[in-house]
């Protein structure tokens, strides 16, 4: 099946600056594999080291999220459009290393400013 | 890499961060790529408008934020309607410094500018901007210019 994969702006530098890539595939998984075969630098941004799609990578076939279809086994038909849509996430803490950056809510006693002497 | 914020945009991010405290707030940065992209100092982006968005992480809003894919599409459409580009995202770190966390890095996309505002005890403080390295190993700082 000939389908079109829409590349989101942040990934275009890794896809030859194209806003879409045409591939031939029977399933979403095949289409993404074909995309990566053409543009290998996309892999690390789409997939985790264990080969699963990253959680903040959303894939739609036409208007439907593949999580509510058959995920990567979702079948395709000629002319389908696959969209890769980012979701954005973050936050101030996530692991102990970051806790080192945490701002103290109150000054530790040793850092208290002494009263001015007259 | 430089990220220019108009004074109104800078003030709006700070006000949003203070208003949302102690929760993280987030939104989209809309503007233009002014000069050649890349890692060099010539790379300049100009943010001229914001789209404040709802933090979808209602289970842990004090130290997490999330923008749903439908909001990302809304931000892309808002940028297009104004002949602007969706350049990146801002979020606040309540009672934490304006430094990307490991969680930020794991969830970041390349190319986007990520502005982080520190808000301590409701007072907006330092604001920084970052871009993810191509190999996802870390961030490069992007200099914020107000003007």
Interface residues (C-beta under 8 A of the other chain):
Chain A: X8 X9 X10 X11 X12 X13 X14 X41 X44 X45 X56 X58 X65 X85 X86 X87 X88 X89 X90 X91 X92 X93 X94 X95 X97 X98 X101 X102 X103 X105
Chain B: X24 X26 X37 X57 X60 X63 X64 X65 X66 X67 X68 X69 X72 X73 X76 X85 X86 X89 X91 X93 X94 X95 X96 X97 X99 X100 X101 X102 X103 X104 X106 X107 X108 X109 X110 X111 X112 X114 X118 X120 X121 X134 X135 X136
